[in-house]
Amino acid sequence: MKKYIRLLPVLILVFTVGFVGHSLMTVDAVEEDIIPNTVYIGDIDVSGMTKEEAQMALNDYLDSVMGTAFTLSTGEKSICVTAEDLGLSISNMVVIDEALNLGKSGNLIARYKDKKDLEKEPKTYEIQFAADETKIETLLGVNMENLTQAAVDGSLTREGDSFIIVDGVNGVEVNVEESVDIIDTYIEQEWAGKDATIALATNTIEPRGSKEQLSKVQDLLGSYGTDYSTSAAGRRKNVENGCSKINGTLLYPGDQFSVYEMVNPFTAENGYELAGSYENGTTVQSYGGGICQVSTTLYNAVILAELQIDERWNHSMIVSYVEPSMDAAIAGTSKDLKFTNNTDAPIYIEGYTVSSKVYFNIYGEETRPENREVSYISEVLSETPAGVTFQADPTRPIGHLATMQSAHTGYTAKLWKVVTVDGEEESREEFNSSRYNPSNRVVAVGVAGDNPDAIAHMHSAIATGDELTVKVVAAQYRGDAAAQAAAQAEMDARNAAAAAAAAAAPAQ
């Protein structure tokens, strides 16, 4: 009897373990393909879900946070991107398998314990995120300009006869490699699933222009001025406005200057008014008319300073404020004046207007010998006289004449660069060549009236294109006897001269 009593605890233990094991095996048989109750992945309750359902739930959550905003900053500059832009993903989807296996792995005691633990408190698995480094690198590269705070180069201001040096300011640019690591680490270790700001790694951009370099700008290298006193009010305003936009420009060695880029756009909002300018061989009213006198004046100062001319165009027709081949036209982006600072020191451009004259001075470091002088000489190679074009104007009384556009003689010309040393010519070389088209004087002829015969006669005279014929007929119908007599006398003299020349010609 005692023998059976001693075996009783053992039998009870075996029965108990067997019962628990049977219970766990029974539960496993029922729940082996679903996640136990009170299990969370992040904030997602995945209780009772299959693996596929849990995967779908996590993917839905990932989709929901793809629009989360990230502000990437480099000090004063920043861009706003989304989690999707950063290639956000969940890096530990394996937790779904861990959740599925909860209470189903290990020995019977461990599995039983896991089940009991879930009854006491929920089990939560953390979601781990990752970013796509390739996407981040591309994103930062595309937005480099938006994230870069350019350095402000040292500059100069001119006060009286001296220059004041203005110190430069450091800039910053993105260090892409380090910034990729910063973003990636933040997403993996710190991000809480909400909008966030991330400070990127940056490199310092040193400004150009030390005090030593800027202090070299002392010497006047080239100076030139032109007169615009005969210009209309709009053109005067445009010359002064364009000059002010160029004044104070500093060019470091190797810098290129574009007049067009500096003075455009030609709009009222940018300070310009309507004034005459050349277009397709005619004079038209446009905003900025007169800006070519600004570029021409600057051109002559620049070539006296012997800076490198990269682009220069002559006008389509001759201008009056400089000699042929000394002009520099501006026409949108098709014609520009560009030059480069080819010296070893900075160049300062001073521009100003006074007493209806526009001036440009080029300052820098003079390295040319004192006994050497440079000058430019214009040479006209040919001239093409302009004619006259008559246009019938039904809004003016018959015989009334009005000049709508003045004549421009056509020219071909060259500009010679002459270098003298101690007053003796050392060299003379062709600097540029120019061709200016002739442009006829345009005269409007009135043809309005009640007499059809007179109107027909006036149209016939216009059709001849002969100036004296038009003058005679026009004077007749407007009742100007003196003008008619003078024009007729001039015509008779011309005809007589032509007849005499024909009579004197040898027989053919």
PEQUI-V282283 format. One line per field, one symbol per residue. ss: DSSP state (A for helix, B for strand, O for the rest). A space follows every 10 residues. Layout:
BEGIN
ss->???
END
This chain:
BEGIN
ss->OAAAAAAAAA AAAAAAAAAA AAAAAAAAAA AOOOOOOOBB BOOBBOOOOO AAAAAAAAAA AAAAAOOOBB BBBBOOBBBB BBOOOOOOBB OOOOAAAAAA AOOOOOOAAA AAAAAAAAAA OOBBBOOOBB OOAAAAAAAA AAOAAAAOBO OBOOBBBBBO OBBBBBOOBO BBBBOAAAAA AAAAAAAAAO OOOOOBBBBO OBBBBOOOOO AAAAOOOOBB BBBBBBBOOO OOAAAAAAAA AAAAAAOOBB BOOOOBBBAA AAAOOOOAAA OOOBBBBBBO OBBBBBBOOO AAAAAAAAAA AAAAOOOBBB BOOOOOOOOO OOOOOOOOOO BOOOBOOBBB OOOOOOBBBB BBBBOOBBBB BBBBOOOOOO OBBBBBBBBB BBBBOOOBBB BBBBBBBOOO BBBBBOOBOB BBBBBBBBBB BOOBBBBBBB BBBBBBOOBO BBBBBBBBOO OAAAAAAAAA AAAAOOAAAA AAAAAAAAOO AAAAAAAAAA AAAAAAAAAA AAAAOOOO
END
